[in-house]
Amino acid sequence: MDHIVQINVKTLAPPEPMVKILKVLSTLSEHQLLKIYHRREPFPLYEQLEILGWDYHCKRKSDDDFELYIYKPENKALLKQQLKLADE
Amino acid sequence: MKLTGLSFDALPPIDIPFRYFLTAPIFALLSAIIVLIYGEVIWMSRWHPTTILLTHSFTLGFITMVMMGALYQILPVVGGVGVSRVRFVGAICHALLFIGTFALMSHFVYQQYWLKVSAFIALGLCFCLYILAISLVLIKRLSQGDTIVGIRLAIAALFFTVCLGLLMLGRTIGVEFLSSSKSYTDIHMLWGLGWVSLLIISVSFQVVPMFHVAPNFPRWIMKLIPVGIFILLVSLLMLTPSSKVILTVAGGVLLLHCIYVWSLISILRQRKRKIPDTTIKFWQLAAYTIFVISGFSIVPIEFLPKYLTQKYSLLIGASFIYFFILSVLIGMLLKIMPFLSYTHLQQKCLMNFTAMEYLPNMHDFINKSQGNKLFVMHVVSGISLLVTIIFPYLYYIFSFALFVEFSWLFFLMLKTMNIYYKSAKKIQLASQ
């Protein structure tokens, strides 16, 4: 099983990005991390992630290029590993 | 990074923006009745009390009502922070705006002192509370810089519009801080249109690329246009008011609008999802209107027929309000109302994914055919407005077209709310 699941929602119009992200999250195991390629910072999603007990980290690459990582709080090491890889 | 300090529960309860949206068409329907009752006299001069009555019914009752309601929702989506105590602020401001607008409109009809005082107090309190609540959000360090800068300028423009409006109203109830010059009315009007335009333009920097999967607006457009419009409006306060100064500033503002809509059309052409969408038709109508108004205003007045020159400023003002501002607002309502309903329902399914089966399709709220009918009605009522300005005896056609259009919009809003509450009930039952 891959530890990283990646999806790209850049070409989807609201509310499809949130629907797709929540659908993928419902199938994600607690040991996996979801990496999302997004055009904007999805503030309304954060509230929903908080309710569901997921942590997130958003990395802005440019005005219309964001990478969002969603993970369980106990998997923070996996996030650090991913961010290190992304920086390299 | 994770935003610590991000205010959860930032998204307002759905009934807050919806109460503003549902009240707005009532004022548009009242406007249709005003047109029918007062007939030709409204179109004789822009200074006639019934003309001012109609203008405020639209600008305060419909336009400001929709924009104030929408801003509660836009701020948390764009900036990540919402208005605190939103239920209290939203409900009080809505009630005060409703009462104040109604009192102001009644004052233009009955000319009663107590109506003027009521309008002065209610609108004064409403805008004080609203501007304070929104400013407390805007002073924070928020994401999406250019849009937030534009919204800050829009709120500043609202502040100046309200101050001028209250000072002019105050003059008639003994609070005399302002001399009686008709130029102040022009400045009040330009600042008012400025507040609406600044908000529309700034918010479009986010919502057009987001909803239509289009490229971002060029950075220089996002930086230059709102600041440029605001500087021109500020110059109105610095310079001695005269018709020449007002015309020059209005020309500059129109030129900046032309640059903006040229960019808007360009990015809409480059959108990735080229599916038919009524909201795009409304954006395009708004954009081409600016070109037509600009073309009309650069033609030397001696080349225009007399029936157009007599109503020159009324025609330009009405076209700007009806075909630019109202087109954008109605187009956005068609997009925002189903989106908000869907998002709030989806949130109710979070703890129980099996309830997702009760989630309606986005198109169930307002379908394409219903949206298209609204677009046709809007074009017809807009044309009938311009025809009525030129030939006032045809006022009843405009009244009828206006009534039909906004009855239809009101029906679509009620339908959306009905589907929302029915679905919310099903989701709640499934979650028990």
Interface residues (C-beta under 8 A of the other chain):
Chain A: T11 L12 A13 P14 P15 M18 V19 L22 S26 R39 R40 E41 F43 P44 Y46 E47 Q48 E50 I51 L52 D55 Y56 H57 C58 K59 D63 D64
Chain B: M1 K2 L3 L6 F8 D9 A10 L11 P76 V77 V78 G79 G80 S143 Q144 Q206 P209 M210 F211 H212 V213 P215 N216 R219 K272 R273 F339 Y342 T343 Q346 Q347 L350 M351 F353 M362
